[in-house]
């Protein structure tokens, strides 16, 4: 019995080595397939890192229409221009001149100070300043609006204090009965680099990996080489499949590790939770999408259609993972699709470890979900792919 088990183990390892060697030899003779797992992921990561290197938006262009032209309006303009995210670049004479600037995307917001603003403030009456921001570009517009709102509120508070002090004396100054102290948790700098780059890099990597694994599996069916491949691997299909995965999963896991180190350690403030849990999540994420690639290959058996399925499934991960757009209150389809994506579980694990230092129960819940995404699609995909490999009549589909 021991000899039999040892022989089976030796045969399985031999099939792993044979399949991995065969896949590597193919990649060495196929420049574009090699590029898909070598310089293309690095190029994508470098481009995204360069895009978000300026972590916080600064000097967003805004226009101010000052119909009041008084001391208060001039002070407000100075306050707006001093805000970190704003740059008062243009001063249109009226709103009719301001709207074309927004449509031409020369400014992200327009602030209108009505003609009677200074007069109303001098009489102790409330005045309204109007802010219009471009919601077609929600990130820039919302960021500009936040600093506009802060500048107006700060100036308004100072005016109230000065007016009360002049009218009733300094001893009558009192703090407001109710105030709000807002504290930003876990990303106090509101860094878009930490938020978006931490999502984009694994999103791009898992998509490329899924394309590579699906291509590797479908290629054997398309080229009619599945029988020879299985024969070279000693007839062990599990070893043959895992041998292919042995090329792709470690490579993309290393890319993922590099991405985590860049975002969290080199450019960030470190990892609040467990680095090992985050790295285990990376390996599990790429293994789960390798299982998805196997499933699509076995069920569809056509490379072009299977790769289209990869684009539909893995390509929508970022939109439906719940990090960029909230899923609470979304349609039944969006909510269902959200839970059918391995990337969703990884994003939750990433937030739990990078920012929150969440309890171990939370960590293992998300890791467990990723393991299920490996086992269930992997088991179904293995049986479907096995039937395809053993059915030569389905080979040759492009």
N, C-alpha and C positions, 0 to 999 in steps of 0.2 A: 504494500500500500504506500509506504514512504517513497519507494522508488518511482511509483506511478505519479504521485503528487509532485515529486521533484522534477520528473520528466515533463509534466504538464506545465509547471512553472517555467522551466527552461525553454519549452516551446513557445510559451506566451511572450517571454522576454525576447526571444529570437524574432518573433513576428513583429513586435514593437520596433526592434532595431531595423528590420528589413523594410518595414513600411516607412519609417522616418528617413532612412537612407534614400529610399526611392523618391520620396517627396522632395527631399533636399536636392537631389540630382536634377529633378524636373525644374525646380526653382532656379538652379544655377544655369540652366539652358533656356530659361524663359525670362528675359529682362523685365518685362512689364509685371509679371507675377511676382518676381523678386522685388520690384520697386514697390508693390503694394504692401509688402511687409517690412521694407527697409527705409528708403528715403522719403516716401510719400507720407507715412505717419509723422516722421520728424519734421518734415516741411509744414504739415498742417499744424502741429503743436507750436512750432516756432512762429508761424504767422499769427496764430491766435494769441500767443503770449505777447507778441509785439503790439497787437491791436489793443490789448487791455493793460499795457505796461503803465499807462497813466491811470492809476486805479480809481480815482475819483474825478468826475467831470468838473472842469474849471472853465471860467470865462465863456459861458454860454452867451451868445449874442442876443441882446434884447433891445427894443426900441421904446422910447418914452415920448409920449405926446403930452407936453406940459401946456395946458391952456390957462393955468393959474398964474404962472410966472411970478411967484412971490417967494419970500424967504423960506416958508415951509416946504414948498414944492422943490426949491433948490436943495434944501437939506435932504429931502427924500431921495432926490436923484443921486446925491453924493453917497447916501447910505446904500442905495441899490448898487452903485458902481463899486462900492467897497466890499460887497458880499462876495465870498470866495467863488461861487458858481456863476456869477453874473458879470457881464461886460456890456455896459450901456454904450452901444456903438452908434446908434442913429437917433435923431431927434426930428421926426416928421412934424410938419406943421399942423396936421389934423389926422383923424383916423382914416380918412379916405386915402391918404398917402401911406398909411401904415399897413393896410391889408395887402397890397402887392408885395411888400417886403416879406410877409409871412408866406404868401403863396410861392414866392421865389426862393423860400427857405434861407433867406439872408438873416432872419432873426427867428428865435424860438418862442418869443413871447412879446407882447405889447402891453405897456402900462399906460393907462390914461388918467391924468390928473385933471379933473374938471375945472372950469374957469373960476367957480366960486369957492374952491377949496380953502384958500388962505382966508377969505372973508368969513366963512363959516367958523373956522377954527378961532379966529380973533374974537368972534362973538360968543364963543363957548359952545357952539353947536356942533353936532357930529357931522363929519364930512366923509364921503365915500371915494375911495380910489379904486379904479377898475383895472383888473389884470386879465389878460387873455393869453392863453398858452396853446400851443399846437399839439393837440391830442393825437394827431396822425403820427407824431414821433413821441410816444408817451414817455420814454425814459428821459429824454432831454427836456421835454415840456414840464413833466412833473418835478424834475430837479430844479428847473428855473422857478417854477411856482413856489416851491418850498422856501427858497431864499428870498423871493419877493415877499411872501407872507411874513417871514421872520423880520425883514427890514421894516415893513410897514408897522408891524406890531411893536417893534422896539421904539420906533419914532413916535408912535401913538402914545406909548407909555411915558416917554419923556415929556411929551406935550402936556399930558394930563397932570404930571407932577409939577411942571413949571406953572401951569395955569392955576392949580390949587394953591401953590406957594405964593403967587402974586396976589390972588384974590383974597385968600383967607389967612395967609401967614404960614411960615414953615412949621409951626407947632401943630397945624391941622393936618399935616401929611400923615396918612395912615396906609398901611399895606392893604391890598385888596382882600376882601373876606374869603375868597376862594381862589386858589391858584393851582396850576398843574405843573408838575415837574416831570418831564419826559426823559426817560433814559433808554437809549438804544442798546439792546442786549445782543451779544455774540458777534456783532459786526459794527462796532461803534463808529468806525470811519465811513460807514456806508460804501465800502469798497466794491465796485463792480468787478474788479479783478478777482477778489476772493469769491464772490458769488457766482459770476458768470463763467469765469475761466475754470473754476472747480467743477462746473457742470459740462462745459463744452469739451474739455479734453477727454474725459471718459466717454462722452457721447460719440465723439468722432472715432475714438479708438475701437469701441465695441462695434460700431457700424463697419469699419474696415475689416475687423477680424471676422465678422459674420459673413461679409462678402468673400473673404479669402477661404474660409472653411467650406462655405457652400460651393464655391468654385472648385475646390480640391475634391469634394465628394462627387459633384455632378460631372466633373471631367472624366472620371472613370466610366461613367455610364455613357456620356456623350461620345467618347472616343472608342468605346467598345473594348476597353482594357481592364474591365472589372475582373474578368476571369483570370487573366494573367497576373494582375495585382494580388488577388486572393491566393493564387498558387505560389507566388513569390513569398508570401507571408505564412506559408505552411498551412493554408486553409483556415486560419483563425481570423474570422471577421472582426471580433472585438479588438484583437491586437492590431489588425490592419487599420481600423478606424482610429484607435488611440494613438497609433504611431504617427498618423497625420496630425492629430491634435498636438502631439508632442513637439511639433515644429512651431505651431502658431500660438498656443496658449502661453508658454513661457516667454516668448518674445514680446507679446503684447502686455503681459503682466509686468515685464521690466519697463516697458514704455509707461505703463500706468503708475508704477512706483516712482519713476522720474517725474511724472506730472504731479503726483502728490507732494513730493519733496519740493518742487518748484513753487507750487501754489501755497503750501502750508508752512514750509520751513524757510526757504530762501526769500520768498516775497511776503510771507505772512508772519503771524505771531506764534507759530507752532501749532501742535495738535493737542487739543484739550483732553481728549480721551485716549483710546488705545491705538497706537500705530499698527500693532500687529493685527488687530481686528479690521482696521481699514485695509491693510494689505491682503488679508484673507478675503475680504469682500471684493477686492480687485480680481483676484484669481477666480473666485466664484462667479463674478460677473462675466468674465471672458469664457469660462467653461460653460456657463448657461447659454451664452449666445452661440458657442460651438455646437451645443446640443440642438439649439433652434435651427442652425444651419444643416445639421444632419437630418432633422425632421423634415425640413422643406425639400431637401434633396431626395429623400426617400418617398415622400408623398407626391411630389410634382414630377420628378424624374426628367426635367427639362431645364437646362442651365439658364436660358434667358428668362423663363417664367419664374424659376426659383429665385434668381437674383432680383427680379421685380418684387417678389414677395419679401425679400430681405429689406429692400428700400421702403416698402410699405410698413413693415413691422418694426425693424430697428430704426429706420429713419424718422419715425414719429415719436421716439422715446422722449426726446427733450420737451416736446410740446405737451405730452400727456403725463409726465412724471409727477406733476403737482408742484414743482419748484418754481417754474416761471409763471404758470397760470394756475390759479387755485381750482381744485377739483370739487371742493365743497359746493354743493348747489348746482353742479354741472349736470348734463343730461345723463341718462342711464347708459348710453353708449360710451360716452367719455369716461364715466366712472368705471365701467367694466373694462375698457381698454387700459385704463390706468393700472388696474390690478393684474392685468395679464402681461405686464412688461417687467422683466427682471430688472431693468434700469430703475424702476420705481423703488424697489427694495434697496438697491445700491444707493440711490440718492438719499433715502432716509437714513441708511447706515452712515453715509458720509456726513450728513448734518449732525447725527448723534455723536460721532467721534471727533470730527474736526472742530465743532463749535461747542457742543453741549456737555461733553463728558457724561453721557447718559448712563443710567444703571446697566449692569451686565444683562439683565433680562431684556432690555430693549435691543442691545447689541445682538444677542443670540436669537431674538425673534427675527430680525432682518437677515442675519446669516442663515437661519433655518429656512426662510423663504427662498433665498438664493439656492440653497441646496435642493429644495423641491423643484425649482426651475431647471436644475441639472437632471434630476432623476426622472421626472415625469416626461418632459419632451425627449430626454435621452432614451428612455425605454421605448416610447412609442416610435421615435425616429429610428432606433436600431432595428426594430422588427420591420418597419416599412422599407428601410434601406436594404435589409437582408433580402426581402422579397424582390426588390429591384435588381440586386446583384445576381440573384439566382434565376432571373427571368431575362435571358438575352433578347427576347423579342421587343423589350422596351428600350434597348440600348440604341444609341445613335441619334437621339432627339436633341436638337439644338435650340 
